[in-house]
């Protein structure tokens, strides 16, 4: 995995198809396969040697310095307590690994093969004989079963929900493990289990898994912890005898000898460290900084590279999230009014240099996004719930409120007043008060990054024009994470990443059960039976066409629930890095992957010597 859990995001790319396991006669077991796709056949055949988007000849050498923000107090990203160190996901492997150029296919990692019947009621994995922990012990079937039980019983609450449909895990051979699933039509369960992080039983059964612990744990991945100072830095070293280094799924990847993360207080300091040469690589996510902060001679000389790499992955949803558990946001009319106070066009023009597109879908930048009016299969899925849904779901295309960008959204605020009045709020003495209690509307907007203040404060100005009295609370990273876990906020800024093949993770994002589960991603507190049913439709979709229709229906219902004030997204990855790297010329559709980059020795030498460097750092220049 390349990020949180790309820590916890668990942006699931899961797969299904009747052709996944080649069936013989009815009395024969399904034939083991090297990979599995959600719908149809996986792209890569059994004899593939590497993914198309890597350089199989990439040299393995050198060290890279990266930056992290805030602090950390744990190397365990699988529990609620503590903040895991950046890069902790390098330590543990999974049964299978996803490719980055398919909607959702997985190929064997710890598992050398997978077998599933047509109905996907169970899955069986055969483990690789060569798979080893860093202490030399083999990865066993007992480790796999132990990992499932440990994560469900003592891990982050998300795992209990994520693996809830696994009813049995049993050893069926010296290197074979079978998982049986509850009855239903969850066709992605074999791939969900393929994503299971494998943990060493002989290590963890003697320790408290739930603790926030700074003892580097025993792992099986391409890197191990080499050095660290809590909250300041952590260095990972490449495992020279890593058992999986020659597997097709790993060829051309994990090319740095050492990866060091230095921790900084805020993003501004990180940018200064990049320009000073203390940080080698950064993905820049602030438009103002991209436009203004890297105007240095090093960029002009080509020594510090600014590169935009297009991608076609779903960009998901980012926005002001309203906690419907709070009375002030329990009425959808109030929530809709909040969107009319946000002037995206002014922000994009004055703060973002026009670099962003407005987000109008929870699955933006993909075919999964709803648009226009529902029709065809999407309409069929929605029709049974016509009485329970807002009429706009069927009669209006969703568009986020727009303005002329002048900074004075008079017409939008007028519409907001109308909605608030319908919800029982009126203006008295220049204050928006509830008509029954006379209490002024007030709520807190919680943020953890000072960079968001320039977005929040203009929004607050417009809210005050409505007579609302919002406050802004800046908290540190640890407090922010803890308050989100406990749903202890009124409004905050958050985002939900999405994959090309949404599935089980949608329950953690939007379901009624997740709304009551601390630590879930259902920050808005959505408890809607229709949303629950549409999530089930997404999960049991038997074809790509069915998945697209179900996802669009879910998207449309979420949008008209007005749980967030949508922000923006970008269709490119913006990277800033010192010109010492080579990287594949053609990144996958999902965007760049830093684990596929390498140190170019010639470039590194020229960089040390202070040469101007104007050629692009793709693999065409390597060698």
ZALUMSE-151147 format. One record per residue (C-alpha): residue number from 1; residue in one letter; x, y negated, z. Coordinates in steps of 0.02 Angstrom, whole numbers. Example, Ala and Ser with C-alpha at 12.3 -4.5 7.8 and 13.67 -1.06 7.14 Angstrom:
<r 1 "a" <615 225 390>>
<r 2 "s" <684 53 357>>
REM end
This chain:
<r 1 "x" <0 0 0>>
<r 2 "x" <66 -169 -37>>
<r 3 "x" <-22 -281 91>>
<r 4 "x" <-147 -276 231>>
<r 5 "x" <-196 -113 277>>
<r 6 "x" <-151 -242 133>>
<r 7 "x" <-183 -253 320>>
<r 8 "x" <-342 -205 328>>
<r 9 "x" <-422 -262 184>>
<r 10 "x" <-452 -88 120>>
<r 11 "x" <-506 -160 -47>>
<r 12 "x" <-560 13 -107>>
<r 13 "x" <-536 72 -282>>
<r 14 "x" <-623 238 -274>>
<r 15 "x" <-675 359 -407>>
<r 16 "x" <-799 492 -468>>
<r 17 "x" <-837 602 -615>>
<r 18 "x" <-898 777 -653>>
<r 19 "x" <-738 806 -752>>
<r 20 "x" <-621 775 -606>>
<r 21 "x" <-596 956 -564>>
<r 22 "x" <-599 1073 -711>>
<r 23 "x" <-727 1205 -669>>
<r 24 "x" <-717 1386 -718>>
<r 25 "x" <-861 1508 -701>>
<r 26 "x" <-983 1473 -560>>
<r 27 "x" <-898 1592 -440>>
<r 28 "x" <-726 1511 -465>>
<r 29 "x" <-656 1368 -363>>
<r 30 "x" <-621 1202 -450>>
<r 31 "x" <-450 1194 -527>>
<r 32 "x" <-322 1082 -437>>
<r 33 "x" <-289 918 -525>>
<r 34 "x" <-150 788 -513>>
<r 35 "x" <-268 640 -502>>
<r 36 "x" <-447 582 -491>>
<r 37 "x" <-549 437 -563>>
<r 38 "x" <-708 361 -498>>
<r 39 "x" <-793 378 -667>>
<r 40 "x" <-723 481 -810>>
<r 41 "x" <-545 545 -822>>
<r 42 "x" <-391 462 -748>>
<r 43 "x" <-284 368 -874>>
<r 44 "x" <-120 456 -837>>
<r 45 "x" <-99 641 -882>>
<r 46 "x" <-26 773 -769>>
<r 47 "x" <146 755 -848>>
<r 48 "x" <159 565 -835>>
<r 49 "x" <328 501 -777>>
<r 50 "x" <286 325 -719>>
<r 51 "x" <150 193 -723>>
<r 52 "x" <149 85 -880>>
<r 53 "x" <173 -77 -783>>
<r 54 "x" <341 -34 -701>>
<r 55 "x" <519 -30 -765>>
<r 56 "x" <573 152 -736>>
<r 57 "x" <756 99 -750>>
<r 58 "x" <745 -41 -623>>
<r 59 "x" <905 -42 -518>>
<r 60 "x" <892 -16 -332>>
<r 61 "x" <999 -144 -244>>
<r 62 "x" <1007 -302 -141>>
<r 63 "x" <909 -390 -7>>
<r 64 "x" <760 -505 -14>>
<r 65 "x" <699 -633 113>>
<r 66 "x" <513 -666 128>>
<r 67 "x" <412 -779 241>>
<r 68 "x" <267 -742 359>>
<r 69 "x" <162 -864 456>>
<r 70 "x" <122 -858 641>>
<r 71 "x" <186 -714 746>>
<r 72 "x" <171 -527 775>>
<r 73 "x" <172 -412 926>>
<r 74 "x" <147 -239 850>>
<r 75 "x" <200 -117 716>>
<r 76 "x" <32 -30 719>>
<r 77 "x" <-89 -102 589>>
<r 78 "x" <-220 30 625>>
<r 79 "x" <-289 -33 792>>
<r 80 "x" <-387 -183 853>>
<r 81 "x" <-259 -245 977>>
<r 82 "x" <-116 -357 929>>
<r 83 "x" <-54 -433 767>>
<r 84 "x" <42 -311 657>>
<r 85 "x" <208 -362 582>>
<r 86 "x" <210 -405 398>>
<r 87 "x" <269 -255 298>>
<r 88 "x" <209 -127 425>>
<r 89 "x" <114 -39 287>>
<r 90 "x" <281 16 211>>
<r 91 "x" <303 140 353>>
<r 92 "x" <163 264 321>>
<r 93 "x" <107 354 165>>
<r 94 "x" <-66 408 110>>
<r 95 "x" <-126 568 28>>
<r 96 "x" <-146 480 -139>>
<r 97 "x" <-105 311 -216>>
<r 98 "x" <-203 199 -334>>
<r 99 "x" <-144 138 -503>>
<r 100 "x" <-156 -48 -537>>
<r 101 "x" <-214 -39 -717>>
<r 102 "x" <-377 59 -696>>
<r 103 "x" <-542 16 -611>>
<r 104 "x" <-509 155 -489>>
<r 105 "x" <-401 306 -510>>
<r 106 "x" <-288 391 -383>>
<r 107 "x" <-139 505 -403>>
<r 108 "x" <-52 621 -282>>
<r 109 "x" <73 554 -156>>
<r 110 "x" <83 660 2>>
<r 111 "x" <-39 774 -88>>
<r 112 "x" <26 858 -245>>
<r 113 "x" <-148 905 -304>>
<r 114 "x" <-333 879 -271>>
<r 115 "x" <-482 994 -299>>
<r 116 "x" <-664 939 -296>>
<r 117 "x" <-826 1021 -352>>
<r 118 "x" <-946 934 -470>>
<r 119 "x" <-1057 871 -329>>
<r 120 "x" <-908 807 -228>>
<r 121 "x" <-976 884 -70>>
<r 122 "x" <-799 923 -16>>
<r 123 "x" <-619 893 -67>>
<r 124 "x" <-463 997 -44>>
<r 125 "x" <-285 934 -50>>
<r 126 "x" <-125 1033 -68>>
<r 127 "x" <19 943 19>>
<r 128 "x" <190 926 -60>>
<r 129 "x" <316 1045 13>>
<r 130 "x" <450 910 6>>
<r 131 "x" <348 779 102>>
<r 132 "x" <444 731 259>>
<r 133 "x" <440 613 407>>
<r 134 "x" <593 505 433>>
<r 135 "x" <654 625 568>>
<r 136 "x" <658 767 442>>
<r 137 "x" <503 857 502>>
<r 138 "x" <383 911 362>>
<r 139 "x" <215 824 343>>
<r 140 "x" <91 959 389>>
<r 141 "x" <-93 996 372>>
<r 142 "x" <-103 972 561>>
<r 143 "x" <-38 794 538>>
<r 144 "x" <-175 758 412>>
<r 145 "x" <-316 822 523>>
<r 146 "x" <-240 735 675>>
<r 147 "x" <-233 570 578>>
<r 148 "x" <-418 575 533>>
<r 149 "x" <-470 612 712>>
<r 150 "x" <-351 484 787>>
<r 151 "x" <-406 343 673>>
<r 152 "x" <-591 380 700>>
<r 153 "x" <-576 397 889>>
<r 154 "x" <-443 268 936>>
<r 155 "x" <-411 164 781>>
<r 156 "x" <-490 3 721>>
<r 157 "x" <-681 18 721>>
<r 158 "x" <-681 6 532>>
<r 159 "x" <-614 185 521>>
<r 160 "x" <-762 257 616>>
<r 161 "x" <-877 184 487>>
<r 162 "x" <-763 215 340>>
<r 163 "x" <-745 401 375>>
<r 164 "x" <-916 425 454>>
<r 165 "x" <-974 544 317>>
<r 166 "x" <-831 666 344>>
<r 167 "x" <-911 809 442>>
<r 168 "x" <-766 932 447>>
<r 169 "x" <-579 943 417>>
<r 170 "x" <-501 1115 413>>
<r 171 "x" <-340 1201 366>>
<r 172 "x" <-370 1318 219>>
<r 173 "x" <-191 1369 183>>
<r 174 "x" <-11 1335 235>>
<r 175 "x" <-15 1170 140>>
<r 176 "x" <-201 1153 105>>
<r 177 "x" <-329 1046 196>>
<r 178 "x" <-515 1033 156>>
<r 179 "x" <-634 893 204>>
<r 180 "x" <-821 925 200>>
<r 181 "x" <-945 782 181>>
<r 182 "x" <-1120 753 245>>
<r 183 "x" <-1263 774 123>>
<r 184 "x" <-1291 626 10>>
<r 185 "x" <-1229 549 -150>>
<r 186 "x" <-1071 460 -94>>
<r 187 "x" <-964 506 -244>>
<r 188 "x" <-813 407 -186>>
<r 189 "x" <-783 508 -28>>
<r 190 "x" <-643 613 -104>>
<r 191 "x" <-550 453 -147>>
<r 192 "x" <-586 375 21>>
<r 193 "x" <-501 524 101>>
<r 194 "x" <-361 505 -26>>
<r 195 "x" <-327 335 53>>
<r 196 "x" <-307 412 227>>
<r 197 "x" <-146 351 310>>
<r 198 "x" <-51 503 373>>
<r 199 "x" <20 486 549>>
<r 200 "x" <143 605 636>>
<r 201 "x" <56 713 765>>
<r 202 "x" <217 758 855>>
<r 203 "x" <253 573 880>>
<r 204 "x" <82 499 923>>
<r 205 "x" <12 637 1032>>
<r 206 "x" <136 584 1166>>
<r 207 "x" <99 398 1153>>
<r 208 "x" <-47 278 1177>>
<r 209 "x" <-105 240 1001>>
<r 210 "x" <-216 95 1056>>
<r 211 "x" <-76 -9 1130>>
<r 212 "x" <-2 -163 1047>>
<r 213 "x" <172 -89 1041>>
<r 214 "x" <338 -153 973>>
<r 215 "x" <420 17 969>>
<r 216 "x" <450 49 782>>
<r 217 "x" <344 203 747>>
<r 218 "x" <399 359 656>>
<r 219 "x" <349 347 474>>
<r 220 "x" <363 434 306>>
<r 221 "x" <366 288 184>>
<r 222 "x" <500 209 74>>
<r 223 "x" <559 92 212>>
<r 224 "x" <594 99 399>>
<r 225 "x" <618 -39 527>>
<r 226 "x" <803 -86 534>>
<r 227 "x" <801 -239 646>>
<r 228 "x" <676 -357 726>>
<r 229 "x" <650 -495 851>>
<r 230 "x" <469 -509 910>>
<r 231 "x" <378 -654 831>>
<r 232 "x" <533 -714 736>>
<r 233 "x" <587 -589 606>>
<r 234 "x" <580 -407 552>>
<r 235 "x" <691 -316 428>>
<r 236 "x" <649 -155 337>>
<r 237 "x" <782 -47 254>>
<r 238 "x" <753 70 108>>
<r 239 "x" <760 252 159>>
<r 240 "x" <901 326 53>>
<r 241 "x" <837 505 68>>
<r 242 "x" <653 456 53>>
<r 243 "x" <565 615 1>>
<r 244 "x" <450 528 -125>>
<r 245 "x" <574 419 -218>>
<r 246 "x" <569 521 -378>>
<r 247 "x" <381 546 -389>>
<r 248 "x" <298 472 -545>>
<r 249 "x" <191 358 -436>>
<r 250 "x" <349 283 -357>>
<r 251 "x" <464 274 -508>>
<r 252 "x" <518 94 -538>>
<r 253 "x" <452 37 -369>>
<r 254 "x" <527 -6 -198>>
<r 255 "x" <688 -69 -274>>
<r 256 "x" <758 -180 -136>>
<r 257 "x" <881 -109 -11>>
<r 258 "x" <820 -225 127>>
<r 259 "x" <664 -332 148>>
<r 260 "x" <666 -464 285>>
<r 261 "x" <515 -564 343>>
<r 262 "x" <554 -725 437>>
<r 263 "x" <410 -800 536>>
<r 264 "x" <370 -985 524>>
<r 265 "x" <248 -1096 615>>
<r 266 "x" <154 -1161 463>>
<r 267 "x" <150 -1163 274>>
<r 268 "x" <236 -1332 258>>
<r 269 "x" <390 -1266 347>>
<r 270 "x" <387 -1111 237>>
<r 271 "x" <391 -1218 80>>
<r 272 "x" <540 -1314 147>>
<r 273 "x" <626 -1148 182>>
<r 274 "x" <592 -1092 2>>
<r 275 "x" <671 -1250 -69>>
<r 276 "x" <818 -1235 50>>
<r 277 "x" <853 -1058 -13>>
<r 278 "x" <807 -976 152>>
<r 279 "x" <660 -885 72>>
<r 280 "x" <680 -797 -96>>
<r 281 "x" <500 -774 -151>>
<r 282 "x" <330 -848 -111>>
<r 283 "x" <156 -832 -182>>
<r 284 "x" <91 -1010 -176>>
<r 285 "x" <-93 -1024 -134>>
<r 286 "x" <-113 -1212 -113>>
<r 287 "x" <-146 -1314 -269>>
<r 288 "x" <-75 -1476 -198>>
<r 289 "x" <87 -1391 -150>>
<r 290 "x" <99 -1310 -322>>
<r 291 "x" <75 -1479 -406>>
<r 292 "x" <185 -1586 -294>>
<r 293 "x" <297 -1494 -172>>
<r 294 "x" <419 -1410 -290>>
<r 295 "x" <479 -1561 -388>>
<r 296 "x" <663 -1522 -359>>
<r 297 "x" <820 -1514 -469>>
<r 298 "x" <825 -1325 -439>>
<r 299 "x" <662 -1307 -535>>
<r 300 "x" <723 -1416 -677>>
<r 301 "x" <881 -1312 -689>>
<r 302 "x" <784 -1149 -692>>
<r 303 "x" <866 -1091 -532>>
<r 304 "x" <701 -1100 -436>>
<r 305 "x" <563 -1027 -545>>
<r 306 "x" <379 -1075 -543>>
<r 307 "x" <280 -946 -639>>
<r 308 "x" <94 -919 -668>>
<r 309 "x" <47 -738 -702>>
<r 310 "x" <-133 -711 -765>>
<r 311 "x" <-236 -573 -689>>
<r 312 "x" <-405 -493 -719>>
<r 313 "x" <-445 -429 -545>>
<r 314 "x" <-604 -478 -455>>
<r 315 "x" <-566 -631 -350>>
<r 316 "x" <-705 -598 -225>>
<r 317 "x" <-779 -733 -116>>
<r 318 "x" <-702 -869 -10>>
<r 319 "x" <-807 -999 78>>
<r 320 "x" <-873 -1080 235>>
<r 321 "x" <-950 -931 325>>
<r 322 "x" <-1102 -962 435>>
<r 323 "x" <-1130 -847 583>>
<r 324 "x" <-1315 -804 577>>
<r 325 "x" <-1303 -737 754>>
<r 326 "x" <-1304 -920 805>>
<r 327 "x" <-1479 -998 810>>
<r 328 "x" <-1422 -1149 711>>
<r 329 "x" <-1389 -1039 558>>
<r 330 "x" <-1529 -914 576>>
<r 331 "x" <-1638 -1002 446>>
<r 332 "x" <-1586 -976 263>>
<r 333 "x" <-1651 -1150 220>>
<r 334 "x" <-1525 -1225 341>>
<r 335 "x" <-1388 -1118 267>>
<r 336 "x" <-1434 -1171 91>>
<r 337 "x" <-1432 -1353 145>>
<r 338 "x" <-1253 -1332 205>>
<r 339 "x" <-1199 -1293 26>>
<r 340 "x" <-1268 -1459 -37>>
<r 341 "x" <-1150 -1552 80>>
<r 342 "x" <-993 -1477 2>>
<r 343 "x" <-927 -1578 -145>>
<r 344 "x" <-819 -1453 -240>>
<r 345 "x" <-798 -1564 -392>>
<r 346 "x" <-726 -1705 -286>>
<r 347 "x" <-612 -1584 -195>>
<r 348 "x" <-552 -1501 -356>>
<r 349 "x" <-514 -1669 -436>>
<r 350 "x" <-433 -1755 -287>>
<r 351 "x" <-360 -1613 -185>>
<r 352 "x" <-330 -1469 -305>>
<r 353 "x" <-274 -1557 -465>>
<r 354 "x" <-411 -1467 -562>>
<r 355 "x" <-325 -1299 -540>>
<r 356 "x" <-476 -1201 -475>>
<r 357 "x" <-641 -1132 -539>>
<r 358 "x" <-797 -1135 -433>>
<r 359 "x" <-845 -969 -357>>
<r 360 "x" <-1025 -919 -390>>
<r 361 "x" <-1018 -733 -353>>
<r 362 "x" <-954 -614 -221>>
<r 363 "x" <-872 -521 -366>>
<r 364 "x" <-808 -670 -464>>
<r 365 "x" <-693 -649 -614>>
<r 366 "x" <-763 -478 -658>>
<r 367 "x" <-903 -390 -750>>
<r 368 "x" <-975 -349 -578>>
<r 369 "x" <-1032 -529 -551>>
<r 370 "x" <-1218 -565 -572>>
<r 371 "x" <-1271 -700 -695>>
<r 372 "x" <-1428 -767 -773>>
<r 373 "x" <-1588 -677 -723>>
<r 374 "x" <-1592 -493 -677>>
<r 375 "x" <-1635 -375 -818>>
<r 376 "x" <-1622 -194 -868>>
<r 377 "x" <-1560 -74 -734>>
<r 378 "x" <-1517 -217 -615>>
<r 379 "x" <-1699 -275 -618>>
<r 380 "x" <-1759 -96 -591>>
<r 381 "x" <-1653 -86 -434>>
<r 382 "x" <-1721 -250 -366>>
<r 383 "x" <-1903 -229 -413>>
<r 384 "x" <-1953 -115 -265>>
<r 385 "x" <-1899 -253 -146>>
<r 386 "x" <-1988 -399 -230>>
<r 387 "x" <-2096 -435 -77>>
<r 388 "x" <-1947 -437 42>>
<r 389 "x" <-1833 -545 -65>>
<r 390 "x" <-1835 -733 -99>>
<r 391 "x" <-1927 -769 -261>>
<r 392 "x" <-1770 -855 -327>>
<r 393 "x" <-1687 -684 -344>>
<r 394 "x" <-1805 -648 -489>>
<r 395 "x" <-1841 -822 -555>>
<r 396 "x" <-1679 -924 -545>>
<r 397 "x" <-1500 -897 -597>>
<r 398 "x" <-1385 -936 -451>>
<r 399 "x" <-1272 -1087 -467>>
<r 400 "x" <-1178 -1168 -326>>
<r 401 "x" <-1230 -1351 -302>>
<r 402 "x" <-1126 -1467 -411>>
<r 403 "x" <-1092 -1654 -407>>
<r 404 "x" <-1019 -1791 -517>>
<r 405 "x" <-859 -1785 -414>>
<r 406 "x" <-874 -1965 -356>>
<r 407 "x" <-867 -1920 -172>>
<r 408 "x" <-1043 -1983 -138>>
<r 409 "x" <-1160 -1835 -177>>
<r 410 "x" <-1319 -1934 -151>>
<r 411 "x" <-1436 -1817 -244>>
<r 412 "x" <-1364 -1663 -160>>
<r 413 "x" <-1385 -1739 12>>
<r 414 "x" <-1564 -1783 -32>>
<r 415 "x" <-1596 -1600 -75>>
<r 416 "x" <-1512 -1549 88>>
<r 417 "x" <-1629 -1665 185>>
<r 418 "x" <-1780 -1585 101>>
<r 419 "x" <-1723 -1409 148>>
<r 420 "x" <-1682 -1460 326>>
<r 421 "x" <-1852 -1542 346>>
<r 422 "x" <-1937 -1382 286>>
<r 423 "x" <-1837 -1289 420>>
<r 424 "x" <-1899 -1406 557>>
<r 425 "x" <-1759 -1534 566>>
<r 426 "x" <-1791 -1721 556>>
<r 427 "x" <-1691 -1881 567>>
<r 428 "x" <-1716 -1989 721>>
<r 429 "x" <-1602 -2134 766>>
<r 430 "x" <-1480 -2080 629>>
<r 431 "x" <-1467 -1906 703>>
<r 432 "x" <-1530 -1742 633>>
<r 433 "x" <-1633 -1665 773>>
<r 434 "x" <-1752 -1519 789>>
<r 435 "x" <-1930 -1580 782>>
<r 436 "x" <-1980 -1471 931>>
<r 437 "x" <-1834 -1492 1051>>
<r 438 "x" <-1761 -1658 996>>
<r 439 "x" <-1586 -1584 1006>>
<r 440 "x" <-1460 -1641 876>>
<r 441 "x" <-1389 -1512 757>>
<r 442 "x" <-1209 -1480 803>>
<r 443 "x" <-1088 -1338 771>>
<r 444 "x" <-902 -1301 770>>
<r 445 "x" <-798 -1262 616>>
<r 446 "x" <-653 -1151 668>>
<r 447 "x" <-492 -1149 565>>
<r 448 "x" <-315 -1087 597>>
<r 449 "x" <-219 -1174 458>>
<r 450 "x" <-189 -1361 453>>
<r 451 "x" <-192 -1351 263>>
<r 452 "x" <-381 -1325 272>>
<r 453 "x" <-407 -1489 364>>
<r 454 "x" <-402 -1586 201>>
<r 455 "x" <-545 -1477 138>>
<r 456 "x" <-645 -1474 299>>
<r 457 "x" <-638 -1660 342>>
<r 458 "x" <-724 -1722 182>>
<r 459 "x" <-855 -1587 211>>
<r 460 "x" <-879 -1649 389>>
<r 461 "x" <-901 -1826 323>>
<r 462 "x" <-1046 -1770 214>>
<r 463 "x" <-1123 -1669 356>>
<r 464 "x" <-1120 -1824 464>>
<r 465 "x" <-1210 -1919 327>>
<r 466 "x" <-1350 -1794 358>>
<r 467 "x" <-1351 -1838 543>>
<r 468 "x" <-1263 -1677 594>>
<r 469 "x" <-1123 -1684 722>>
<r 470 "x" <-996 -1549 674>>
<r 471 "x" <-830 -1527 762>>
<r 472 "x" <-670 -1450 694>>
<r 473 "x" <-569 -1332 803>>
<r 474 "x" <-392 -1286 752>>
<r 475 "x" <-335 -1127 841>>
<r 476 "x" <-178 -1021 829>>
<r 477 "x" <-175 -862 726>>
<r 478 "x" <-196 -742 872>>
<r 479 "x" <-346 -836 941>>
<r 480 "x" <-422 -848 769>>
<r 481 "x" <-408 -661 741>>
<r 482 "x" <-479 -620 913>>
<r 483 "x" <-626 -738 894>>
<r 484 "x" <-667 -666 724>>
<r 485 "x" <-662 -490 796>>
<r 486 "x" <-788 -543 929>>
<r 487 "x" <-892 -648 807>>
<r 488 "x" <-860 -795 924>>
<r 489 "x" <-881 -939 803>>
<r 490 "x" <-1014 -1047 722>>
<r 491 "x" <-935 -1079 552>>
<r 492 "x" <-764 -1034 486>>
<r 493 "x" <-671 -1009 323>>
<r 494 "x" <-645 -831 267>>
<r 495 "x" <-635 -724 111>>
<r 496 "x" <-681 -551 50>>
<r 497 "x" <-569 -473 -80>>
<r 498 "x" <-649 -352 -201>>
<r 499 "x" <-591 -212 -314>>
<r 500 "x" <-647 -160 -487>>
<r 501 "x" <-739 -15 -406>>
<r 502 "x" <-830 -71 -248>>
<r 503 "x" <-897 63 -132>>
<r 504 "x" <-892 113 50>>
<r 505 "x" <-805 -46 107>>
<r 506 "x" <-964 -143 65>>
<r 507 "x" <-1042 -69 221>>
<r 508 "x" <-906 -149 326>>
<r 509 "x" <-936 -315 239>>
<r 510 "x" <-1125 -332 237>>
<r 511 "x" <-1219 -189 322>>
<r 512 "x" <-1333 -203 473>>
<r 513 "x" <-1229 -78 570>>
<r 514 "x" <-1069 -178 539>>
<r 515 "x" <-1154 -336 600>>
<r 516 "x" <-1154 -261 775>>
<r 517 "x" <-981 -184 766>>
<r 518 "x" <-842 -296 836>>
<r 519 "x" <-697 -306 717>>
<r 520 "x" <-801 -277 560>>
<r 521 "x" <-794 -395 411>>
<r 522 "x" <-980 -435 423>>
<r 523 "x" <-937 -606 493>>
<r 524 "x" <-1102 -682 437>>
<r 525 "x" <-1200 -555 540>>
<r 526 "x" <-1306 -498 393>>
<r 527 "x" <-1444 -379 446>>
<r 528 "x" <-1553 -350 295>>
<r 529 "x" <-1629 -180 251>>
<r 530 "x" <-1627 -226 67>>
<r 531 "x" <-1440 -262 74>>
<r 532 "x" <-1416 -94 161>>
<r 533 "x" <-1510 -2 23>>
<r 534 "x" <-1416 -91 -116>>
<r 535 "x" <-1251 -47 -33>>
<r 536 "x" <-1308 134 -40>>
<r 537 "x" <-1347 113 -226>>
<r 538 "x" <-1170 49 -255>>
<r 539 "x" <-1095 194 -160>>
<r 540 "x" <-1193 330 -248>>
<r 541 "x" <-1178 258 -424>>
<r 542 "x" <-1140 404 -539>>
<r 543 "x" <-1074 305 -688>>
<r 544 "x" <-985 142 -722>>
<r 545 "x" <-1144 69 -795>>
<r 546 "x" <-1242 114 -639>>
<r 547 "x" <-1106 41 -528>>
<r 548 "x" <-1106 -123 -622>>
<r 549 "x" <-1295 -139 -611>>
<r 550 "x" <-1301 -98 -425>>
<r 551 "x" <-1158 -216 -385>>
<r 552 "x" <-1240 -358 -480>>
<r 553 "x" <-1402 -328 -386>>
<r 554 "x" <-1311 -331 -219>>
<r 555 "x" <-1217 -487 -270>>
<r 556 "x" <-1378 -577 -317>>
<r 557 "x" <-1462 -538 -151>>
<r 558 "x" <-1311 -594 -52>>
<r 559 "x" <-1301 -757 -149>>
<r 560 "x" <-1483 -800 -118>>
<r 561 "x" <-1460 -759 66>>
<r 562 "x" <-1348 -913 76>>
<r 563 "x" <-1227 -838 201>>
<r 564 "x" <-1078 -938 138>>
<r 565 "x" <-1042 -1104 57>>
<r 566 "x" <-941 -1043 -92>>
<r 567 "x" <-768 -1113 -121>>
<r 568 "x" <-658 -1080 -272>>
<r 569 "x" <-543 -955 -355>>
<r 570 "x" <-397 -945 -475>>
<r 571 "x" <-370 -828 -623>>
<r 572 "x" <-181 -835 -607>>
<r 573 "x" <-54 -787 -474>>
<r 574 "x" <62 -934 -439>>
<r 575 "x" <236 -879 -390>>
<r 576 "x" <389 -978 -333>>
<r 577 "x" <554 -884 -322>>
<r 578 "x" <740 -902 -339>>
<r 579 "x" <799 -839 -507>>
<r 580 "x" <884 -681 -447>>
<r 581 "x" <746 -560 -494>>
<r 582 "x" <693 -457 -641>>
<r 583 "x" <513 -404 -660>>
<r 584 "x" <410 -306 -789>>
<r 585 "x" <360 -407 -939>>
<r 586 "x" <179 -349 -936>>
<r 587 "x" <101 -346 -762>>
<r 588 "x" <-53 -237 -733>>
<r 589 "x" <-228 -307 -750>>
<r 590 "x" <-239 -323 -562>>
<r 591 "x" <-95 -448 -562>>
<r 592 "x" <87 -448 -513>>
<r 593 "x" <155 -324 -386>>
<r 594 "x" <313 -377 -296>>
<r 595 "x" <356 -196 -256>>
<r 596 "x" <390 -175 -444>>
<r 597 "x" <522 -313 -449>>
<r 598 "x" <710 -291 -429>>
<r 599 "x" <872 -389 -405>>
<r 600 "x" <953 -434 -571>>
<r 601 "x" <1140 -431 -535>>
<r 602 "x" <1187 -552 -674>>
<r 603 "x" <1054 -677 -622>>
<r 604 "x" <1104 -664 -440>>
<r 605 "x" <1286 -700 -487>>
<r 606 "x" <1238 -850 -594>>
<r 607 "x" <1128 -914 -455>>
<r 608 "x" <1271 -903 -330>>
<r 609 "x" <1385 -995 -450>>
<r 610 "x" <1259 -1135 -477>>
<r 611 "x" <1230 -1108 -664>>
<r 612 "x" <1077 -1178 -751>>
<r 613 "x" <957 -1037 -794>>
<r 614 "x" <817 -1065 -918>>
<r 615 "x" <776 -891 -983>>
<r 616 "x" <627 -797 -909>>
<r 617 "x" <661 -659 -781>>
<r 618 "x" <572 -514 -866>>
<r 619 "x" <643 -342 -900>>
<r 620 "x" <691 -397 -1076>>
<r 621 "x" <844 -481 -998>>
<r 622 "x" <891 -334 -887>>
<r 623 "x" <1048 -238 -935>>
REM end
